[in-house]
């Protein structure tokens, strides 16, 4: 998995695509929270749920189904009176949540991601896995491995996300000037 501070990079980058009447700090915060919620499944370790179980780490909460359900719940609960398009809000929250398992499938460790849970229990990785897997727990971050993970995430997540966001901002300004 990527670190909890890296998962929000994708919703931040994608926010540049939001129409002006839809973009808000509340929506960006909600999307950032949605991008880290899938990792709440690590709580299952405390209750004896095995990593490889459907409810284990990178299982159901890392599925496309879960991303859609969470996006619908957050959209309907917090943004039902929003001025923005309900479809755009849902899609932004859905993509923000789904970005989590996508990033995890690009890491070099773990058991894979249950993209199709609860309908299929198989775990998947992408063929190309350049991101170093993050240690679970705080202690692992303050080590050589933690530093290697952060460098990997800067290179493979933060840099591309920053370029995407910056390019999007540039296009918006050019459009506004014409």
C-alpha positions, -999 to 999 in steps of 0.1 A, spaced: 0 0 0 10 36 -3 12 58 28 -18 76 42 -3 109 32 2 98 -5 -33 85 -13 -49 120 -13 -24 131 -40 -47 117 -67 -79 135 -56 -59 167 -53 -46 162 -88 -80 153 -102 -97 183 -86 -83 204 -114 -109 188 -137 -139 198 -116 -161 225 -130 -159 258 -110 -195 255 -97 -187 220 -83 -152 225 -68 -152 232 -31 -129 227 -2 -155 204 14 -156 182 -17 -118 180 -19 -116 171 18 -143 144 13 -125 130 -17 -92 129 2 -109 111 31 -124 87 6 -90 80 -8 -77 67 25 -108 49 39 -101 16 21 -71 11 45 -94 10 75 -96 -27 67 -63 -31 87 -85 -29 118 -96 -65 109 -62 -78 120 -72 -69 156 -103 -91 152 -85 -121 137 -95 -114 101 -67 -128 79 -50 -107 53 -62 -131 26 -99 -130 36 -124 -110 15 -127 -87 45 -89 -87 50 -65 -60 40 -68 -50 3 -100 -71 0 -136 -58 -1 -127 -22 9 -104 -21 -21 -130 -31 -46 -148 -13 -74 -181 -21 -57 -169 -5 -24 -157 26 -43 -191 31 -59 -210 24 -27 -188 48 -7 -191 75 -34 -229 72 -35 -231 73 3 -209 104 7 -226 121 -23 -261 116 -9 -252 123 27 -230 154 23 -236 169 -11 -273 163 -19 -279 201 -18 -247 211 -36 -248 235 -65 -226 211 -86 -237 183 -108 -246 152 -87 -231 130 -114 -198 149 -114 -196 148 -76 -203 111 -75 -177 104 -102 -151 125 -85 -156 107 -52 -157 73 -70 -124 80 -88 -109 93 -56 -118 61 -37 -109 38 -66 -75 55 -69 -65 38 -36 -66 2 -49 -52 13 -82 -21 27 -64 -19 -4 -42 -19 -26 -73 12 -7 -84 31 -16 -53 57 -43 -50 43 -61 -20 13 -77 -3 -12 -101 -16 -28 -80 -44 -60 -61 -46 -96 -75 -45 -109 -52 -73 -139 -74 -80 -149 -83 -44 -175 -94 -33 -182 -112 -66 -147 -126 -71 -122 -132 -44 -91 -132 -65 -64 -106 -58 -47 -86 -86 -16 -66 -92 -7 -47 -123 21 -61 -144 43 -30 -137 47 -24 -99 72 4 -94 59 18 -60 76 4 -29 51 -10 -5 46 9 27 51 -8 61 19 -12 82 23 7 114 40 40 124 73 25 135 82 14 99 81 49 86 110 60 107 135 37 92 156 33 60 127 14 44 103 42 53 126 67 36 128 45 5 90 43 4 86 81 6 112 86 -22 93 60 -43 60 77 -37 74 111 -45 87 98 -78 57 76 -89 27 94 -73 34 130 -61 55 141 -92 30 129 -118 1 142 -97 18 176 -94 25 177 -131 -11 168 -139 -25 194 -116 -1 221 -128 -8 214 -164 -46 215 -157 -42 249 -140 -22 262 -169 -49 251 -194 -76 267 -172 -57 300 -171 -51 300 -209 -88 293 -214 -98 322 -191 -75 346 -210 -90 338 -243 
